[in-house]
Amino acid sequence: GHLVESGGGLVQPGESLTLSCTASGFTFSNYGMSWYRQAPGKERESIAYITSIGGVTDLADSVKGRFTISRDDDKKMTYLQMNALKPEDTAVYYCHAPTLDLWGQGTQVTVSS
């Protein structure tokens, strides 16, 4: 299997950004998907999860109310919609398939004025 993230970039505080993750090489619809992030000097943290059936979501307290995770099984993609971005959201964001222990290469998000 393979995961490829896209959509990162430099934004100002308060702005929005949507990350995308494209999956290949496995039956995407069968697996829950996660987004993690890792800020400089910090451990990688789980911030969002979506189940394979029903698309039930769970978000970390640090992003709840600002971020939304979603998926499109037909396109084999998962998304992370990020609103009201803060400087502390600056990190490398990773797509992850937990059951397969599959990771993408990451995409950098920088929030700075």
C-alpha positions as a Python dict, from the first residue, in 0.01 Angstrom:
ca = {
    (1, 'G'): (0, 0, 0),
    (2, 'H'): (91, 363, -50),
    (3, 'L'): (-27, 696, 92),
    (4, 'V'): (53, 1038, -55),
    (5, 'E'): (-36, 1364, 119),
    (6, 'S'): (-79, 1697, -54),
    (7, 'G'): (-211, 2045, 17),
    (8, 'G'): (34, 2176, 272),
    (9, 'G'): (175, 2525, 261),
    (10, 'L'): (226, 2858, 432),
    (11, 'V'): (-82, 3037, 563),
    (12, 'Q'): (-154, 3322, 800),
    (13, 'P'): (-321, 3275, 1139),
    (14, 'G'): (-696, 3242, 1104),
    (15, 'E'): (-683, 3109, 752),
    (16, 'S'): (-791, 2767, 626),
    (17, 'L'): (-621, 2482, 447),
    (18, 'T'): (-732, 2139, 326),
    (19, 'L'): (-496, 1846, 319),
    (20, 'S'): (-558, 1546, 96),
    (21, 'C'): (-431, 1190, 119),
    (22, 'T'): (-447, 959, -179),
    (23, 'A'): (-434, 585, -113),
    (24, 'S'): (-333, 303, -344),
    (25, 'G'): (-246, -64, -324),
    (26, 'F'): (-510, -170, -73),
    (27, 'T'): (-889, -176, -40),
    (28, 'F'): (-924, 173, 100),
    (29, 'S'): (-1289, 144, 200),
    (30, 'N'): (-1208, -140, 443),
    (31, 'Y'): (-980, 68, 664),
    (32, 'G'): (-1007, 347, 913),
    (33, 'M'): (-776, 638, 844),
    (34, 'S'): (-591, 883, 1066),
    (35, 'W'): (-410, 1213, 1046),
    (36, 'Y'): (-109, 1277, 1266),
    (37, 'R'): (118, 1575, 1298),
    (38, 'Q'): (466, 1637, 1428),
    (39, 'A'): (587, 1979, 1528),
    (40, 'P'): (959, 2061, 1554),
    (41, 'G'): (1106, 1909, 1868),
    (42, 'K'): (784, 1733, 1960),
    (43, 'E'): (650, 1381, 1933),
    (44, 'R'): (413, 1281, 1655),
    (45, 'E'): (55, 1314, 1777),
    (46, 'S'): (-273, 1173, 1652),
    (47, 'I'): (-522, 1447, 1570),
    (48, 'A'): (-803, 1287, 1370),
    (49, 'Y'): (-952, 948, 1290),
    (50, 'I'): (-1234, 830, 1067),
    (51, 'T'): (-1379, 480, 1068),
    (52, 'S'): (-1414, 262, 762),
    (53, 'I'): (-1786, 200, 801),
    (54, 'G'): (-2015, 488, 867),
    (55, 'G'): (-1738, 745, 866),
    (56, 'V'): (-1752, 808, 1238),
    (57, 'T'): (-1490, 1063, 1335),
    (58, 'D'): (-1282, 1144, 1639),
    (59, 'L'): (-1070, 1453, 1685),
    (60, 'A'): (-807, 1554, 1937),
    (61, 'D'): (-910, 1827, 2179),
    (62, 'S'): (-643, 2055, 2034),
    (63, 'V'): (-819, 2065, 1695),
    (64, 'K'): (-1181, 1989, 1783),
    (65, 'G'): (-1414, 2254, 1646),
    (66, 'R'): (-1155, 2372, 1393),
    (67, 'F'): (-1053, 2063, 1196),
    (68, 'T'): (-1271, 1812, 1012),
    (69, 'I'): (-1170, 1472, 878),
    (70, 'S'): (-1359, 1314, 590),
    (71, 'R'): (-1317, 1045, 328),
    (72, 'D'): (-1423, 963, -26),
    (73, 'D'): (-1402, 587, -77),
    (74, 'D'): (-1469, 614, -450),
    (75, 'K'): (-1165, 835, -491),
    (76, 'K'): (-965, 648, -226),
    (77, 'M'): (-893, 971, -49),
    (78, 'T'): (-913, 1116, 297),
    (79, 'Y'): (-914, 1485, 376),
    (80, 'L'): (-830, 1713, 667),
    (81, 'Q'): (-1010, 2045, 653),
    (82, 'M'): (-831, 2290, 883),
    (83, 'N'): (-997, 2617, 980),
    (84, 'A'): (-894, 2899, 1209),
    (85, 'L'): (-533, 2791, 1191),
    (86, 'K'): (-296, 2894, 1469),
    (87, 'P'): (84, 2920, 1477),
    (88, 'E'): (88, 2617, 1708),
    (89, 'D'): (-65, 2412, 1425),
    (90, 'T'): (266, 2440, 1241),
    (91, 'A'): (388, 2085, 1182),
    (92, 'V'): (443, 1812, 930),
    (93, 'Y'): (109, 1639, 876),
    (94, 'Y'): (95, 1268, 803),
    (95, 'C'): (-176, 1039, 670),
    (96, 'H'): (-185, 698, 840),
    (97, 'A'): (-368, 369, 795),
    (98, 'P'): (-343, 227, 1148),
    (99, 'T'): (-438, -134, 1078),
    (100, 'L'): (-179, -157, 803),
    (101, 'D'): (71, 65, 987),
    (102, 'L'): (106, 255, 662),
    (103, 'W'): (233, 615, 656),
    (104, 'G'): (257, 884, 396),
    (105, 'Q'): (566, 1099, 348),
    (106, 'G'): (410, 1401, 518),
    (107, 'T'): (324, 1753, 409),
    (108, 'Q'): (445, 2069, 580),
    (109, 'V'): (194, 2318, 718),
    (110, 'T'): (331, 2649, 843),
    (111, 'V'): (108, 2906, 1009),
    (112, 'S'): (280, 3239, 1040),
    (113, 'S'): (215, 3607, 986),
}
